[in-house]
Amino acid sequence: MTDKQIDRIRANGKVPLFIDGEFVDSTTSDWIELNNPATQEVIAQVPVATDDEMQRAVESAKAAFKEWRDVPTVERVRYLFKYQTLLKERQEDIAKVLSEETGKTFADAMGDVWRGIEVVEHGCGMTTHMMGETAENVARNIDTHSYVHPIGVCAGITPFNFPAMIPLWMYPLAVACGNSFILKPSEQDPLTTVMLTELFAEAGFPKGLLQLIHGDKRQVDAILDHPDVKAVSFVGSVPVAEHVYRRGTQNLKRVQAMAGAKNHMIVMPDADKDQVVSSLVGSSCGAAGQRCMAISVAVLVGESTRDWVDDIKNALGAIRPGAPGDDGAAYGPLINKKSRDRVRELIQGAAAEGADVLLDGSEVTVEGYPDGNWIGPTLFDNVTTEMKVYNEEIFGPALCVMHVDTLEEAIELVNANPYGNGTSIYTKSGAAARKYQYETEVGQVGINLPIPVPAPFFSFTGSKNSFFGDLHAYGKQAVRFYTETKTVLSRWPEDDVPDGPNMTISMR
Ligand code: NAD
């Protein structure tokens, strides 16, 4: 099977938009270069879509919604069943392209696609989620029932770090609920979403249900300001999430904005040391640390864990980055040179702030790839809350180690941190785990698990500065986000209707 759109991009060097059911080249004169992060080779040019293209996308999505909302949910999910089958059949092909444009290892790219497919599978059960509630005789002879119905044109704005999974958190569920959708993926890796969109069309969904618009801040703001876009799902960095939430809600839209993070792993003295060490390596450096749920701070509790730092150092020192296709590589390059330079600067400034830099990956090289955005595994010990490496989301393969005497101190530290995306505790004590789970003010907690990203039938429940809004991504909360509830009160008695006007609020 050929990837028509990928072949077309390879031939003409332009990433297409998908408007009104057609892949089209943008008429813009403004293009962003897409580079391979391991080599800097130019993969393609990404259009900054014009206002007219954005308007056509919204018009088409509006028209599609009018008909789609009348399609019974049971019929809507038949398209989704077909879509998940196609995604599974093409998982490897998608992962190859994803790995080329992000630099992720192939295995990690497969995981990125897979966790998105799981959300589509969840969406296949939408018939049950779209059920309302009923109650008989809520007042004498009066019954109540409620319906769940779609809201219209929804939009999604996604980050670079999970180009398959995060878009798939959004439009499959929004569409299964009966909405149409405009997707503005990251301009740093849009090819994956072109493939996802091509398969969406192949699954037979009616035209106009999904529109793919490329660009940057300008297209995001156009979405946030457009009166016909009813709800916006955003995932990205904290400053942009704040902007999206403020501007979207200012324009009276529904907005859910998932943002950045600083995730702590609490290590109790009774934890299994080998398990702790390998979990820290994978969760701090997997995907080059470019995960919102990466563990970036290890909090070692008690004196007896002090010398575990040597084991962590040895284990981190044993892994290395490399280009996709290099089987010995634990992870790939950073997404672009700017990110690499930023992380480099943070690492090189850490010693001056008083951190012990036990591993410095800022100048690492990878044989055969002199131009890749490489950062080697990096380890800071004796980090304090005043340091930049603690206060900023590094988003690179770097781990901060801190030491505290008690679990209470660890909880205080985590709760004082402004982020609340994820955290974990490693211990053999049920009591310590229960205390941590109960007292920590973080939205997602792992117990002897490093990266507690919930399965799609739950929701992704980051909190504090890691999330702005109230209804979270995927799971039941996403169904509520993408729908409205209508409640009907009815009375059908043939007699026994009270005479005269009811001048009160009570039901009779
Ligand atoms: P980003 O905020 O730079 O970009 C996200 C999206 O916003 C992109 O589509 C981009 O084009 C757009 N954008 C960028 N600048 C903008 C601006 N000034 N105004 C309007 N739109 C703008 O994020 P990124 O670097 O692509 O992704 C990494 C960030 O995303 C990290 O902070 C990471 O923690 C976070 N993230 C969070 C979650 C979560 O679920 N909480 C998941 C993945 C990533």
Boltz pocket constraint, residues with backbone or C-beta under 6 A from the ligand:
constraints:
  - pocket:
      binder: B
      contacts: [[A, 157], [A, 158], [A, 159], [A, 160], [A, 161], [A, 162], [A, 184], [A, 185], [A, 186], [A, 187], [A, 215], [A, 216], [A, 217], [A, 218], [A, 220], [A, 221], [A, 235], [A, 236], [A, 237], [A, 238], [A, 240], [A, 241], [A, 243], [A, 258], [A, 259], [A, 260], [A, 261], [A, 291], [A, 292], [A, 393], [A, 395], [A, 421], [A, 460], [A, 462], [A, 466]]
      max_distance: 6.0
